[in-house]
Amino acid sequence: MPGLGVSSGESPAALVDRWVAMWNSYDLDEVGELFLDDPGLTYFSSEREGVIRGMDALMDHHRGFGFVSGGEERASRLWVEDLAAASFGEAAVLTGIWFFQSDAESSETPQKGPVTFVCVRQADGWRFVHMNFSEYSPPEGASSSDPSSGSAVH
């Protein structure tokens, strides 16, 4: 499998690690590697209202954040903390807190919020079928990434 791929022996948590790597590389090609290409695929962004449905809409959403084929280096950094997972046979639900800084070297207060990942086991490995992001309000007076710049997460 090209790109990051997700082998059948990897865990749902490893899929989240690969998703973080995808975000930090802005590699649009990896979206198709990590998400199930199915009309039932859904994604709730913290940056826009409504549900994103299907692979084409999800690819467009990522393009809107500057994702390109092959990726590109950016000063921003995304990470996930407090990841917890529960398996339900061929499905898993993972929850955590996402963090995003538009400049990894700055002392700005990162954007952050809760995230839920839902993935299913396929013959060739785990794939995401749903994500849901929210964003916490920054502490009063704190400087954080500007979502309107297009550099923020989700």
N, C-alpha and C positions, 0 to 999 in steps of 0.2 A: 504494500500500500504506500503511495507516495506521501510526502510531507510528514507531518507529525504522526499520522496514523494512530490507531488505538487498537492494539492487539487484544485478542479475546482473553488473554490472561491478566489484563490490567484491571484495576479496581475502578469503581466510580470516582473515588478521590483522585486517582491518577488522571482521569478525564478532566477534572476541574483544574489540576496542575497544567495540563496541556492547553486548556482554555485560557488560563492566565498567561501562558507563554504566547498564545495567539494574539491576545490583546496587547501585550508589550511589544510585539513585532509588527502589529498592524497588517498582518498577512491575510488578505481576503481569501486566498486559496484554502486556508485551514478551516474556514467556516464550514465548508462542505464536507470536511473530514470529521468534524466533531459533532455535527447536528444530523439528525435523521431527516433525510429528504422525503418528507411526507406532508400531505395537506393538513394533517393534524398537529404539526409543529406550531407551538405558540411561544410568544416572548413578550413580556411586559417590561418596557424600558422605564427607567427613572427620569428620562429626559423628554419623553413625549407621552401624550395621552393615547389610550386605546391599546388594542391588542395587535401585535404583528403576527400574521398568519402565513405559514408556508416558507419554503426556502427562498423563493425569489424576493419576497418582502424582507426577509431577514438579511439577505445579501445587500439589498438596497439600503437598509438601515445601517449596516456596517460601512458601506461606501460613504454614507453621510458623516461618519466619524473619521473619514480619511483613510480607511483601509484600502489597500491596493494589492494587486496580484504580486506575489513575491515578498510583500511587506516592505517596510522602511524603518530606519532608525528614528526614534523620537526621544525627546527629553522626558516624556511623561512616564509614569510608573503606576501599574495596577497590582494589587495583591489582595488575597483573601485570608482572613483570620477566623479563628473559632469554628473551623469546619467540622460539622457533625454529619454522619451518614446513617441511614437506616435502609436496609435491604428488604424488598418484598418480592421474593422469587426473582423474576426476570426484570424487575424494576427497582430503582433506588431513588430516594429523596435525600438531598444534601442541603444543609443550611449553613450560612456563615455570614460574616460581615465583610463587605468589599470596601476597599480603600483606593482612592485615586489621587495622584498629584500630577498636575500638568507639567511640573518641573521637578524631577526627582532630587535635584540638588538644592532645592529651595527649602526654607523653613516654614512655608505656608502650611496651614492646617489642611490636611487632605479632606476631600469629599469622602463620605462614607455612608453606608446604609446596609440594611439586611438584604440578603439574596437567598432565593430558593432555586435549586437545580433539580430537575427530574430527568432521569435517564433510563434507558431500557437496554437490555442486552440483546444484541443482534448476533447472527452467525459469525460476523467478523469483528465483534467487540461492542463496547458500550457506546451509545450515542445519546446526546441530549434531545429531549422531546419538548421540554418546557423550561423557561427561566422567568423569574419574577424579581425585579429590582425595585427597591425604594431608596430614598435618600433622606438621611437625618438632616435637620436644619443645623447649620453651623452655629457654634456658640456665638453669642452676641459679641460683635466687635472682631471676630476672627476673620482672617483672610483665607479664602478657599478658592479652588479652581472655578473658573467661570464657565458654566454649562453652555452659555450662548456662543462661546468661542469655537465650539465643535470639538474641543480637545477633551472634554469630560467623558466619563464612562457611561455607557448604556443610555 
